[in-house]
């Protein structure tokens, strides 16, 4: 389960975040490329845009479900 206290600093403000456990697998980026991107040194992903519609929210949920290390969080969950 993602830990909001370990949220990577690049994440835009909002309920969705990526924590320091990210292994840069690209899964979230392949599922929701408008919301997740890789940082400059490709060591972890981060949230670049919070979802605004139900469809975007579902893409982020799908990305969260695909994360092999549970590094994606939603409002602390």
N, C-alpha and C positions, 0 to 999 in steps of 0.2 A: 504494500500500500504506500502510495506517495506521501511524503512528509512536507507539509507546507513550510515548516521551519528550515527545510533544506532546499527551498525553491531557488533555481538558478536566477541570477540577477538580471539576465536579459529579458525575461518574461515581461510582456506588457501587463499593466495592472488589470485585474479582473479575477474571476473565479477559477479559470483554467490556468494550470502551471505545469512545469516540468521540474523535477527535483534532481539533486546531484547524483542520483543512482543511474541516470541515463547512460546507456552504453553506445549511443550513436548508431543504432541499428538501421535507422531510416524508415522504420515501419510507419510511424506516425506521419512522417512527411509524405510517404507514398499514398496514404489514405486521406490526409487532410492538408495538402500543400499550401493552402491559403492561410492556415492557422499555425502550422509548425514549420520551422526552418532549422538548419544546422548553424551552429555558431562559427566564427571565423576560423578557428583551428580544427573544426570538425570533431570536437571532443564530446559534444552533447547537443541535443535539440533544445529549442525553447519555443514558447508561444509568442507568435508575432502579431496575431489578431484574435481577439475574443470573438466567439460566435455571436451572431446577431439574429439568426433565424432558426426555426426548428430543424431545418435541413442541416445547417451548419453545426448546430448542437449535436445532431446525430452523428455527423462526421467525426466530431471530437470524441464522442462516446465510443465510436468504432475504433478510433486511434488508441484510446485508453485501453480498450479491451485487447488490442493487438500487442501492447507493450510487454515484452518478455520479462522485464524487471519491475513492472508496476511503478514506473517513474512519472507517470502522468496523473495529475490530481485535478479534482473538481471541487473547489471551495473547501479544501481540507479533507475531502473524502478519498 
